[in-house]
Amino acid sequence: MASKRKWPSLVLSAVLLSSVLAACSGKNENGASSPSASPSASPSATESAAPSEENITPLTLSFYSEDVNPNWANGQDDIGKFLAEKTGITLDAEFAVGDAVQKSALIASSGDYPDLISAKTSISKFVDAGAVLDLTDLINEHAPNIKKVFEGQMNRLKYSESDQSIYVIPSYDGIGQKHFEAGGGMQLQHRVVKELGYPQIRTVKDFENAIKGYLEKHPTDENGNPNIGLSLIAEDWRMYIGVTNPAFLSTGGSDDGEYYVDIDTHEVTYHFRRPVEKEYFRWLNHMNAEGLLDKESFVQKYDQYKAKIATGRVLGLIDQKWSFDDGQKALKAEGKFDQAYGHYPVTLSEEYKHTNFWPTGFTSGSGVAISVDNPDPVRTIKFLDYLASDEGQVLVNWGIEGKHYNVENGKRVIPAEVNDRKVNDAINFQKESGIGSYNLLSAKYGDGVLDPTGNYYTTRFPEQLVADYSDVEKEVLSAYGATIWKDLFPKEEEFKTKPWGALWNIPIPSESELVVLEEKLKNITWKRIPEAILAKPDQFDAIWDKYLQEIEAAGVEKAEELRQELLNQRLALWGS
């Protein structure tokens, strides 16, 4: 067993994000290392595939991730135990909390690296430190399944135009991904729209009126505690998700991080400089002035935010499902299904389309790297290759046949009692099963992609989504003429596919001036945006003007130029 290395105590042991931030899946099949010939293409609960001879010796690999998962069970879940038996490999996982980018920088500069590294765009720090291996030969020689997943897309795995090494196996975006689940938009509790007779929820004014109308009828909950109109989460990096990203999503901009990229000209603009976004933040200022915004929005910690949602008192959210879902799961576990949330394509006005489903193509970028300190890179790449195989993909998404799903008439089916636990006791179920805890470890196929047996690789497809809905949720959807929440949103085909993927996941060289510039811009933005939202309405314009002056003085135009260069390089590298 590999000895456990310790890197700086800045990385706290705990948890792995199952899809933070948001993550994706991918395309079509594989074959080389998938020994199962059954329709399930996955291990059976009673007849697990035995580990191959070379993998009998146990090996523990240290793993660091910038993302977190409070349901990580240290490999003591069903999938973790199967992987240990199948491959001999277990993971000693540690996950960043707080400022993950800063933690990654400290680890990269320490000279002592975990065996596996998932550092998102901070991977540039590890590349510049010489901390990670070029995986090109390892993939070509030992990873047929990974090559199969990325068939036709290997060019997008290259690090940059000047350095065409492969340092990362992308794991956040799947090949062939077709998104079915609308996890974003703006959220309203089902009881709100039911009480008001299912009003149109299309613009911020509609959203505001629904919250206001319900509060007028029900200012307190059944225990006399005040109901809360709209609560935001703004702690640390969650400021992006809950406060600033919705400004472009609801005004016609796609998700390119802190920048807006014109789909036709490819011109890069720091997105807050778009005049229309000022009006979005003016609306939040108005919500605060009307007493509809949670007064704790900019001071509450993430755990407090989730706990507040779990009380059922928060009527509206502007967030992503993966961010608030723990609070919602607690409500469902108590049978409070009418206090769970629906997703609505709310924009500033009807002239804009909500861009939740703007297609990016395969974005590559964030994923898993193998460090130079790894004791056995060949065995490690074979482990990652197994996870990318048909059997591995079904395992991490569906679990173990006979325990988490059955095969009936050639189709994988989740038994009702298992699905009930998966939906309504989700936290404990994930801890026990491991389903959802291993999806970000290797290459993968996306939602909507069929394996060779004609089954979906993942469980996120329309029929299964509907099976996961409560009767209350189905009732609300039906009232709006929809089957799944995606039906309410503009479709992918209404937008042009972005040939650069996403600007936010293009790594920034550590020595680039952009690193310092963007830190300055972030600090100014995170100070002035809350100030503008919480100000008296007649002070909003003056604060906003001051904000624009400050970011201009801090070098926003230079930052735009440098980001433009990165975009142009990505377009050249990807052949656009």
LODRENFI-460941 format. One record per residue (C-alpha): residue in three letters; x, y, z. Coordinates in Angstrom, 3 decimals, decimal comma. Each point is the difference from the previous one (the first is absolute). Example, Ala and Ser with C-alpha at 12.3 -4.5 7.8 and 13.67 -1.06 7.14 Angstrom:
2
("Ala" (12,300 -4,500 7,800))
("Ser" (1,370 3,440 -0,660))
# end
This chain:
576
("Met" (0,000 0,000 0,000))
("Ala" (1,311 3,403 -0,894))
("Ser" (1,049 2,059 2,975))
("Lys" (-2,274 2,947 0,741))
("Arg" (1,668 3,286 -0,808))
("Lys" (-1,110 3,118 1,809))
("Trp" (-0,108 3,342 -1,709))
("Pro" (-0,720 3,313 1,745))
("Ser" (-2,778 -0,092 2,571))
("Leu" (-1,808 2,686 -1,981))
("Val" (-1,846 -2,863 -1,696))
("Leu" (-2,620 -1,332 2,328))
("Ser" (-1,122 -3,554 -0,073))
("Ala" (-3,571 -0,591 -0,869))
("Val" (-2,014 -0,026 -3,052))
("Leu" (-0,339 -0,137 -3,805))
("Leu" (-2,469 2,103 -2,032))
("Ser" (-2,295 -2,063 -2,072))
("Ser" (-0,852 2,220 -2,306))
("Val" (1,016 3,801 1,180))
("Leu" (0,083 1,439 -1,467))
("Ala" (-1,652 -1,321 -2,246))
("Ala" (1,147 -2,796 -2,032))
("Cys" (-0,668 -1,920 -3,104))
("Ser" (0,272 -3,386 -1,761))
("Gly" (0,661 -1,224 -3,487))
("Lys" (-0,349 -1,998 -3,355))
("Asn" (0,001 -3,619 -1,072))
("Glu" (1,583 -3,285 0,818))
("Asn" (3,228 -1,824 0,409))
("Gly" (0,980 -3,563 0,106))
("Ala" (3,550 -0,987 0,695))
("Ser" (0,013 -0,536 3,743))
("Ser" (-3,659 -0,684 0,637))
("Pro" (-0,197 -3,738 0,809))
("Ser" (-3,748 -0,111 0,572))
("Ala" (-2,117 -1,380 -2,827))
("Ser" (-3,296 0,406 1,817))
("Pro" (-2,481 2,694 -1,040))
("Ser" (0,867 1,893 3,171))
("Ala" (3,671 0,431 -0,984))
("Ser" (0,560 0,360 3,735))
("Pro" (1,023 -2,016 3,050))
("Ser" (-2,534 -2,201 1,719))
("Ala" (-0,602 0,126 3,734))
("Thr" (0,417 -3,755 0,210))
("Glu" (2,657 -0,619 -2,641))
("Ser" (2,557 2,806 -0,064))
("Ala" (2,779 -0,204 -2,556))
("Ala" (3,182 -1,169 1,706))
("Pro" (3,008 2,299 -0,007))
("Ser" (2,588 -0,787 -2,633))
("Glu" (3,287 -1,557 1,135))
("Glu" (2,044 3,189 -0,310))
("Asn" (-2,431 1,941 2,157))
("Ile" (-0,275 -2,341 2,978))
("Thr" (2,514 1,996 2,038))
("Pro" (-1,818 2,805 1,821))
("Leu" (1,028 3,520 -0,927))
("Thr" (-1,193 3,200 1,663))
("Leu" (0,212 3,153 -2,077))
("Ser" (-0,226 3,451 1,555))
("Phe" (-2,473 2,254 -1,791))
("Tyr" (-0,547 3,762 0,230))
("Ser" (-3,021 1,805 -1,436))
("Glu" (-0,981 3,655 -0,020))
("Asp" (-3,634 -1,057 0,192))
("Val" (-1,702 -1,533 2,996))
("Asn" (-2,556 -2,712 0,750))
("Pro" (-1,370 -0,198 3,535))
("Asn" (-1,238 -3,506 -0,809))
("Trp" (3,433 -1,508 -0,702))
("Ala" (0,301 -3,209 2,051))
("Asn" (3,757 -0,621 -0,244))
("Gly" (-0,496 -2,931 -2,336))
("Gln" (-2,209 -1,850 2,486))
("Asp" (-3,029 0,210 -2,272))
("Asp" (-1,142 -2,772 -2,348))
("Ile" (1,774 1,370 -3,065))
("Gly" (3,205 0,755 1,881))
("Lys" (0,120 -3,550 1,362))
("Phe" (-0,636 -1,441 -3,445))
("Leu" (2,777 2,118 -1,518))
("Ala" (2,414 -1,123 2,706))
("Glu" (-0,839 -3,624 -0,784))
("Lys" (0,040 0,491 -3,758))
("Thr" (3,170 2,083 -0,297))
("Gly" (1,741 -0,210 3,365))
("Ile" (-0,032 3,809 0,119))
("Thr" (-1,481 2,187 2,705))
("Leu" (0,036 3,797 0,224))
("Asp" (1,199 2,026 2,956))
("Ala" (-1,927 3,108 -0,954))
("Glu" (0,382 3,531 1,308))
("Phe" (-2,033 2,933 -1,231))
("Ala" (0,431 3,730 0,111))
("Val" (-2,285 2,191 2,051))
("Gly" (-0,051 3,770 0,037))
("Asp" (2,157 1,604 -2,681))
("Ala" (0,734 -3,046 -2,145))
("Val" (2,108 1,957 -2,503))
("Gln" (2,292 1,220 2,756))
("Lys" (0,301 -3,503 1,416))
("Ser" (0,923 -1,373 -3,419))
("Ala" (2,663 2,675 -0,353))
("Leu" (1,530 -0,981 3,345))
("Ile" (0,009 -3,686 -0,864))
("Ala" (1,526 0,687 -3,421))
("Ser" (2,802 2,019 1,597))
("Ser" (0,650 -2,549 2,760))
("Gly" (1,965 -2,460 -2,147))
("Asp" (-1,880 -2,900 1,615))
("Tyr" (-2,971 -1,089 -2,061))
("Pro" (-2,976 -2,345 0,391))
("Asp" (-0,063 -2,932 -2,413))
("Leu" (-3,138 1,180 -1,799))
("Ile" (-0,935 3,661 -0,389))
("Ser" (-3,304 1,560 -1,027))
("Ala" (0,705 3,731 0,073))
("Lys" (-2,326 1,349 -2,694))
("Thr" (1,531 3,107 -1,602))
("Ser" (2,651 0,119 2,741))
("Ile" (1,650 -2,872 -1,863))
("Ser" (2,214 2,627 -1,648))
("Lys" (1,737 0,507 3,339))
("Phe" (0,885 -3,699 0,128))
("Val" (1,086 -0,046 -3,637))
("Asp" (2,275 2,996 0,536))
("Ala" (1,456 -1,660 3,108))
("Gly" (0,805 -3,174 -1,950))
("Ala" (-2,291 -1,901 2,366))
("Val" (-2,094 -2,006 -2,485))
("Leu" (0,796 -2,522 -2,698))
("Asp" (-0,607 0,268 -3,712))
("Leu" (-2,579 -2,783 -0,415))
("Thr" (0,240 -0,334 -3,772))
("Asp" (2,078 -3,199 -0,059))
("Leu" (-1,757 -1,508 3,012))
("Ile" (-3,361 0,447 -1,719))
("Asn" (1,243 -1,344 -3,332))
("Glu" (1,626 -3,073 1,569))
("His" (-2,299 -0,874 2,905))
("Ala" (-3,384 1,708 -0,307))
("Pro" (-2,083 -1,281 -2,940))
("Asn" (-3,261 0,927 1,726))
("Ile" (1,056 3,585 0,595))
("Lys" (1,048 0,233 -3,649))
("Lys" (-3,374 -1,409 -1,024))
("Val" (-1,900 2,545 2,109))
("Phe" (1,947 2,888 -1,545))
("Glu" (0,020 -1,371 -3,537))
("Gly" (0,066 2,964 -2,363))
("Gln" (0,570 2,424 2,886))
("Met" (3,594 -0,798 1,048))
("Asn" (1,131 3,332 -1,436))
("Arg" (-2,049 1,741 2,695))
("Leu" (1,981 -1,734 2,744))
("Lys" (3,199 1,820 -0,945))
("Tyr" (1,093 2,582 2,535))
("Ser" (0,684 2,946 -2,277))
("Glu" (1,113 0,991 -3,465))
("Ser" (3,621 0,290 1,181))
("Asp" (-0,069 -3,060 2,299))
("Gln" (-1,991 -2,825 -1,552))
("Ser" (0,504 -2,428 2,874))
("Ile" (-3,004 -1,644 1,638))
("Tyr" (0,134 0,731 3,711))
("Val" (-3,644 -0,598 0,895))
("Ile" (-2,626 -2,632 -0,727))
("Pro" (-3,150 2,146 -0,264))
("Ser" (-2,656 -1,222 2,415))
("Tyr" (-2,405 2,907 0,487))
("Asp" (-1,380 -0,095 -3,523))
("Gly" (-1,190 -3,170 -1,668))
("Ile" (0,232 -0,903 -3,648))
("Gly" (-3,335 0,225 -1,800))
("Gln" (-1,601 1,772 2,942))
("Lys" (-3,657 0,908 -0,441))
("His" (-1,256 1,891 3,008))
("Phe" (-3,468 -0,978 1,146))
("Glu" (0,003 1,399 3,508))
("Ala" (-0,700 3,695 0,518))
("Gly" (1,927 0,538 3,190))
("Gly" (0,268 3,763 -0,360))
("Gly" (-2,281 2,903 -0,783))
("Met" (-1,868 1,528 2,925))
("Gln" (-1,726 -2,193 2,532))
("Leu" (-3,395 0,274 1,688))
("Gln" (-1,517 -2,358 2,532))
("His" (-2,814 -2,054 -1,464))
("Arg" (-2,425 1,286 2,646))
("Val" (0,546 3,559 -1,251))
("Val" (-1,143 -0,597 -3,567))
("Lys" (-2,782 -2,355 1,115))
("Glu" (-1,398 2,583 2,416))
("Leu" (0,025 2,679 -2,706))
("Gly" (-1,662 -2,150 -2,668))
("Tyr" (3,135 -0,733 -2,032))
("Pro" (0,785 3,494 -1,288))
("Gln" (2,442 0,595 -2,855))
("Ile" (3,575 0,009 1,336))
("Arg" (1,992 1,445 -2,882))
("Thr" (1,544 3,327 1,079))
("Val" (1,546 1,314 3,202))
("Lys" (-3,222 1,972 0,525))
("Asp" (-2,032 -3,221 -0,199))
("Phe" (2,402 -1,638 2,467))
("Glu" (-0,222 2,999 2,334))
("Asn" (-3,799 0,130 -0,171))
("Ala" (-0,295 -3,690 0,877))
("Ile" (2,172 0,406 3,088))
("Lys" (-1,761 3,191 1,044))
("Gly" (-3,459 -1,477 -0,559))
("Tyr" (0,716 -3,078 2,080))
("Leu" (1,575 1,989 2,829))
("Glu" (-3,058 2,241 0,191))
("Lys" (-2,141 -3,089 0,584))
("His" (2,495 -1,921 2,125))
("Pro" (2,495 2,276 1,752))
("Thr" (0,929 -2,778 2,440))
("Asp" (0,240 -3,777 -0,009))
("Glu" (-2,205 -2,310 2,043))
("Asn" (2,180 0,633 3,058))
("Gly" (-0,194 3,758 -0,224))
("Asn" (3,509 0,448 -1,420))
("Pro" (0,277 2,585 -2,787))
("Asn" (0,161 -1,340 -3,525))
("Ile" (2,880 1,314 -2,108))
("Gly" (-0,569 1,302 -3,518))
("Leu" (3,331 -0,480 -1,790))
("Ser" (3,263 -1,191 1,507))
("Leu" (3,368 0,182 -1,761))
("Ile" (3,243 -1,807 0,764))
("Ala" (3,121 2,151 -0,326))
("Glu" (2,621 -1,714 2,154))
("Asp" (3,371 -0,114 -1,753))
("Trp" (-0,118 -1,529 -3,524))
("Arg" (-3,724 -0,583 0,336))
("Met" (-0,334 3,715 -0,726))
("Tyr" (0,441 -1,000 -3,648))
("Ile" (-2,772 -2,590 0,076))
("Gly" (-2,599 1,799 2,079))
("Val" (0,591 3,687 -0,728))
("Thr" (2,067 0,894 -3,062))
("Asn" (-0,503 -2,799 -2,570))
("Pro" (-3,792 0,479 -0,065))
("Ala" (0,621 3,522 -1,317))
("Phe" (1,119 -1,357 -3,377))
("Leu" (-2,126 -3,148 0,002))
("Ser" (-3,144 2,122 0,259))
("Thr" (1,102 2,616 -2,546))
("Gly" (0,940 -2,150 -2,989))
("Gly" (3,648 -0,782 0,832))
("Ser" (1,508 -3,487 0,028))
("Asp" (2,168 -1,281 2,842))
("Asp" (3,570 1,074 -0,698))
("Gly" (0,876 0,771 3,581))
("Glu" (0,599 3,672 0,710))
("Tyr" (-0,110 0,915 -3,682))
("Tyr" (-2,558 0,393 -2,728))
("Val" (1,053 -1,297 -3,415))
("Asp" (-1,901 1,114 -3,072))
("Ile" (-1,004 -3,196 -1,804))
("Asp" (0,535 1,571 -3,435))
("Thr" (3,051 2,261 0,437))
("His" (1,633 -1,920 2,892))
("Glu" (0,699 3,334 1,681))
("Val" (0,668 -0,297 3,747))
("Thr" (-1,521 2,406 2,549))
("Tyr" (0,098 -0,080 3,807))
("His" (-3,672 -0,852 0,334))
("Phe" (-0,839 2,536 2,712))
("Arg" (0,752 2,761 -2,493))
("Arg" (-3,085 -0,935 -2,017))
("Pro" (-2,614 2,722 0,736))
("Val" (-2,804 -2,554 0,172))
("Glu" (1,637 -1,753 2,954))
("Lys" (-0,131 3,229 1,971))
("Glu" (-3,770 -0,255 -0,335))
("Tyr" (0,007 -3,544 1,348))
("Phe" (1,828 1,133 3,121))
("Arg" (-2,342 2,995 0,237))
("Trp" (-2,844 -2,515 0,205))
("Leu" (1,722 -1,770 2,924))
("Asn" (0,421 3,415 1,613))
("His" (-3,744 0,496 -0,444))
("Met" (-0,725 -3,433 1,540))
("Asn" (2,034 1,002 3,027))
("Ala" (-1,753 3,358 0,284))
("Glu" (-3,369 -1,777 -0,129))
("Gly" (1,004 -2,284 2,878))
("Leu" (-0,112 -3,078 -2,235))
("Leu" (3,725 -0,795 0,185))
("Asp" (1,366 -1,964 2,948))
("Lys" (1,952 2,469 2,137))
("Glu" (2,592 -2,706 0,712))
("Ser" (0,720 -0,689 -3,697))
("Phe" (3,484 1,528 0,063))
("Val" (1,070 -1,119 3,455))
("Gln" (-1,339 -3,545 0,355))
("Lys" (2,300 -2,996 -0,249))
("Tyr" (-0,779 -2,794 -2,416))
("Asp" (-1,065 -2,417 2,758))
("Gln" (-2,332 2,666 1,392))
("Tyr" (-1,463 0,523 -3,463))
("Lys" (-0,726 -3,700 -0,457))
("Ala" (-1,409 -0,273 3,515))
("Lys" (-2,281 2,956 -0,688))
("Ile" (-1,279 -1,668 -3,177))
("Ala" (-0,608 -3,179 2,011))
("Thr" (-2,419 1,905 2,265))
("Gly" (-2,295 0,483 -3,004))
("Arg" (-0,294 3,757 0,613))
("Val" (1,907 1,167 -3,113))
("Leu" (-2,452 0,579 -2,854))
("Gly" (2,444 0,903 -2,778))
("Leu" (3,599 -0,723 -0,984))
("Ile" (2,356 1,015 -2,798))
("Asp" (2,484 -2,858 0,040))
("Gln" (0,939 -3,341 -1,518))
("Lys" (-1,642 -3,204 1,196))
("Trp" (3,302 -1,607 0,986))
("Ser" (0,629 2,967 2,294))
("Phe" (-3,302 0,068 1,901))
("Asp" (-1,049 -3,629 -0,382))
("Asp" (1,126 -1,178 3,444))
("Gly" (-2,523 2,374 1,551))
("Gln" (-2,664 -1,176 -2,430))
("Lys" (0,821 -3,648 0,713))
("Ala" (-0,622 0,642 3,694))
("Leu" (-3,455 1,368 -0,843))
("Lys" (-0,810 -3,028 -2,137))
("Ala" (1,186 -2,346 2,735))
("Glu" (-2,643 1,605 2,257))
("Gly" (-2,674 -0,359 -2,661))
("Lys" (-0,188 3,775 -0,610))
("Phe" (-0,137 -0,362 -3,764))
("Asp" (-1,978 3,208 -0,554))
("Gln" (2,937 1,926 1,510))
("Ala" (2,447 -1,402 -2,551))
("Tyr" (0,836 2,106 -3,053))
("Gly" (-0,884 0,290 -3,651))
("His" (2,341 1,529 -2,589))
("Tyr" (-1,162 2,910 -2,156))
("Pro" (1,691 1,707 -3,009))
("Val" (-0,179 3,467 1,527))
("Thr" (1,651 2,866 -1,873))
("Leu" (0,134 3,748 0,489))
("Ser" (-2,685 0,470 -2,645))
("Glu" (-1,602 -2,104 -2,714))
("Glu" (2,417 1,261 -2,655))
("Tyr" (2,655 -2,320 1,475))
("Lys" (0,245 -3,788 -0,089))
("His" (1,282 -1,785 3,072))
("Thr" (3,309 -1,595 -1,013))
("Asn" (-0,008 -2,998 2,341))
("Phe" (0,205 -2,399 -2,972))
("Trp" (2,379 1,921 -2,270))
("Pro" (2,140 -2,795 -1,534))
("Thr" (3,767 0,091 0,401))
("Gly" (0,951 -3,201 -1,788))
("Phe" (2,591 -2,047 1,866))
("Thr" (1,789 2,509 2,246))
("Ser" (2,916 -2,190 1,124))
("Gly" (1,935 1,895 2,689))
("Ser" (-0,622 -1,034 3,602))
("Gly" (0,781 -3,544 1,027))
("Val" (2,538 -2,324 1,586))
("Ala" (3,794 0,143 -0,268))
("Ile" (2,652 -2,490 1,113))
("Ser" (2,816 1,562 1,997))
("Val" (3,717 -0,589 -0,360))
("Asp" (-0,064 -1,453 3,545))
("Asn" (-2,477 -2,725 -0,954))
("Pro" (1,562 -3,383 0,940))
("Asp" (-1,460 -1,904 -2,971))
("Pro" (-1,245 2,135 -2,932))
("Val" (-0,678 -3,044 -2,196))
("Arg" (-2,223 -1,657 2,541))
("Thr" (-1,668 3,346 0,719))
("Ile" (-0,843 0,642 -3,654))
("Lys" (-1,387 -3,545 -0,238))
("Phe" (-2,208 0,759 3,021))
("Leu" (-1,267 3,171 -1,660))
("Asp" (-0,455 -1,944 -3,226))
("Tyr" (-2,172 -2,552 1,794))
("Leu" (-2,219 2,819 1,254))
("Ala" (-0,363 1,149 -3,633))
("Ser" (-0,997 -3,476 -1,211))
("Asp" (-3,588 -1,029 -0,588))
("Glu" (0,030 -2,017 3,212))
("Gly" (1,595 2,833 1,953))
("Gln" (-2,410 2,599 -1,351))
("Val" (-3,045 -2,062 0,905))
("Leu" (1,491 -0,696 3,435))
("Val" (0,545 3,645 0,981))
("Asn" (-3,359 1,136 -1,404))
("Trp" (-2,359 -2,876 0,776))
("Gly" (1,772 -1,922 2,749))
("Ile" (0,027 -3,774 0,374))
("Glu" (-2,431 -2,237 -1,821))
("Gly" (-2,367 -1,828 2,322))
("Lys" (0,499 2,568 2,718))
("His" (-0,509 3,422 -1,564))
("Tyr" (-1,647 -0,984 -3,274))
("Asn" (-1,309 -3,013 -1,879))
("Val" (-0,059 -0,970 -3,663))
("Glu" (-3,502 -0,675 -1,272))
("Asn" (-0,565 -0,913 -3,644))
("Gly" (3,428 1,328 -0,813))
("Lys" (-0,565 3,360 1,719))
("Arg" (1,585 1,293 3,174))
("Val" (-2,687 0,883 2,532))
("Ile" (0,349 1,531 3,457))
("Pro" (-2,392 -1,750 2,416))
("Ala" (-2,609 2,291 1,551))
("Glu" (1,280 -0,460 3,542))
("Val" (3,580 0,798 -1,075))
("Asn" (-1,098 3,039 -1,969))
("Asp" (-2,031 1,227 2,947))
("Arg" (3,111 -0,038 2,171))
("Lys" (2,081 1,529 -2,780))
("Val" (-2,402 2,940 -0,237))
("Asn" (-1,371 0,411 3,508))
("Asp" (2,936 -1,206 2,112))
("Ala" (2,623 1,159 -2,470))
("Ile" (2,827 0,880 2,383))
("Asn" (0,038 -3,330 1,824))
("Phe" (-0,581 -1,884 -3,232))
("Gln" (3,046 1,575 -1,653))
("Lys" (2,164 -0,681 3,035))
("Glu" (-1,019 -3,655 -0,008))
("Ser" (-0,051 -0,678 -3,738))
("Gly" (2,680 2,370 -1,304))
("Ile" (-2,207 0,900 -2,970))
("Gly" (0,895 3,572 -0,893))
("Ser" (3,351 -0,021 1,799))
("Tyr" (2,279 -1,332 -2,757))
("Asn" (-1,261 1,773 -3,125))
("Leu" (2,772 2,623 -0,066))
("Leu" (2,905 -2,438 0,075))
("Ser" (0,380 -0,840 -3,677))
("Ala" (-1,255 0,387 -3,555))
("Lys" (-3,704 -0,546 -0,457))
("Tyr" (-2,915 -0,074 -2,362))
("Gly" (-2,760 2,558 0,341))
("Asp" (-3,640 -0,061 0,908))
("Gly" (-2,087 -1,270 -2,881))
("Val" (2,744 -2,281 -1,398))
("Leu" (-0,852 -3,671 -0,535))
("Asp" (2,399 -2,841 0,736))
("Pro" (0,306 -3,077 -2,297))
("Thr" (-2,968 -1,652 1,775))
("Gly" (-2,307 2,885 -0,882))
("Asn" (-0,122 1,300 3,570))
("Tyr" (1,035 3,466 1,116))
("Tyr" (3,402 0,256 1,644))
("Thr" (-1,382 2,426 2,588))
("Thr" (-3,269 0,179 1,888))
("Arg" (-0,708 3,594 -1,041))
("Phe" (-2,458 -0,546 -2,866))
("Pro" (-3,618 1,189 -0,239))
("Glu" (-1,772 -3,175 1,119))
("Gln" (2,213 -0,364 3,059))
("Leu" (-0,261 3,694 0,837))
("Val" (-3,779 -0,333 0,041))
("Ala" (0,283 -3,106 2,191))
("Asp" (1,987 2,125 2,462))
("Tyr" (-2,687 2,680 0,248))
("Ser" (-2,479 0,134 2,864))
("Asp" (-3,726 0,119 -0,782))
("Val" (0,054 3,697 0,929))
("Glu" (2,785 0,712 -2,493))
("Lys" (-1,824 -1,889 -2,748))
("Glu" (-3,162 1,960 0,768))
("Val" (1,824 3,331 -0,307))
("Leu" (1,706 -0,991 -3,240))
("Ser" (-3,275 -1,182 -1,465))
("Ala" (-1,625 3,317 0,865))
("Tyr" (2,678 1,721 -2,069))
("Gly" (-0,393 -2,443 -2,884))
("Ala" (3,372 -1,654 0,620))
("Thr" (1,306 -3,468 0,754))
("Ile" (3,476 0,960 1,226))
("Trp" (1,315 3,435 0,999))
("Lys" (2,083 0,262 -3,145))
("Asp" (-3,247 0,260 -1,977))
("Leu" (-0,431 3,543 1,356))
("Phe" (3,423 1,208 -1,182))
("Pro" (1,301 1,067 -3,431))
("Lys" (1,452 -3,030 -1,786))
("Glu" (3,604 -0,594 -1,068))
("Glu" (-0,857 0,417 -3,673))
("Glu" (-1,068 3,581 0,655))
("Phe" (3,667 0,925 0,592))
("Lys" (3,208 -0,324 -2,011))
("Thr" (2,483 -2,517 1,424))
("Lys" (3,040 1,757 1,458))
("Pro" (3,120 -1,163 -1,902))
("Trp" (2,254 0,843 2,971))
("Gly" (-1,949 -2,036 2,546))
("Ala" (0,060 2,280 3,034))
("Leu" (2,441 2,824 0,657))
("Trp" (0,031 -0,648 3,748))
("Asn" (1,681 -3,388 -0,398))
("Ile" (2,978 1,183 -2,066))
("Pro" (2,996 -0,206 2,384))
("Ile" (1,882 3,220 0,681))
("Pro" (3,816 -0,301 0,006))
("Ser" (1,237 0,663 3,547))
("Glu" (2,348 2,753 -1,136))
("Ser" (-2,732 1,857 -1,888))
("Glu" (-0,846 3,532 1,088))
("Leu" (-3,612 -1,140 -0,223))
("Val" (0,293 -1,864 3,321))
("Val" (0,618 3,224 1,935))
("Leu" (-2,428 2,061 -2,068))
("Glu" (-2,895 -2,377 0,496))
("Glu" (0,612 -0,219 3,738))
("Lys" (-0,238 3,813 0,185))
("Leu" (-3,161 0,025 -2,097))
("Lys" (-1,565 -2,751 2,101))
("Asn" (0,688 1,832 3,262))
("Ile" (-1,539 3,224 -1,316))
("Thr" (-2,999 -1,811 -1,481))
("Trp" (-0,706 -2,025 3,131))
("Lys" (0,069 3,179 2,055))
("Arg" (-2,010 2,317 -2,243))
("Ile" (-2,711 -2,385 -1,269))
("Pro" (-1,358 -0,766 3,501))
("Glu" (0,355 3,670 0,904))
("Ala" (-2,062 1,001 -3,035))
("Ile" (-2,676 -2,602 0,723))
("Leu" (-0,361 1,007 3,651))
("Ala" (0,118 3,782 -0,580))
("Lys" (-2,996 2,301 0,020))
("Pro" (-1,415 0,091 -3,548))
("Asp" (0,948 3,655 -0,498))
("Gln" (3,642 -0,892 0,747))
("Phe" (0,216 -2,906 -2,452))
("Asp" (1,143 1,922 -3,087))
("Ala" (2,779 1,820 1,837))
("Ile" (1,350 -3,245 1,451))
("Trp" (-0,161 -1,693 -3,387))
("Asp" (1,820 2,857 -1,709))
("Lys" (2,689 -0,168 2,669))
("Tyr" (0,301 -3,752 -0,540))
("Leu" (0,552 0,402 -3,749))
("Gln" (2,623 2,681 0,629))
("Glu" (1,823 -2,237 2,476))
("Ile" (0,193 -3,021 -2,268))
("Glu" (1,175 2,205 -2,860))
("Ala" (2,777 1,375 2,213))
("Ala" (0,839 -3,574 1,062))
("Gly" (0,688 -1,021 -3,615))
("Val" (-3,217 -1,595 -1,210))
("Glu" (0,814 0,855 -3,626))
("Lys" (3,383 -1,728 0,269))
("Ala" (-1,717 -3,040 1,544))
("Glu" (-2,394 -0,095 -2,932))
("Glu" (2,939 0,111 -2,427))
("Leu" (1,776 -2,892 1,742))
("Arg" (-3,164 -2,080 0,134))
("Gln" (-0,509 0,752 -3,684))
("Glu" (3,458 -1,432 -0,689))
("Leu" (-0,864 -3,179 1,892))
("Leu" (-3,242 -0,310 -1,944))
("Asn" (1,772 0,475 -3,322))
("Gln" (2,566 -2,641 0,938))
("Arg" (-2,768 -2,451 0,948))
("Leu" (-1,752 0,598 -3,322))
("Ala" (3,265 -0,629 -1,857))
("Leu" (0,782 -3,131 2,040))
("Trp" (-3,448 -1,452 -0,578))
("Gly" (0,096 0,820 -3,691))
("Ser" (-2,666 2,683 -0,133))
# end
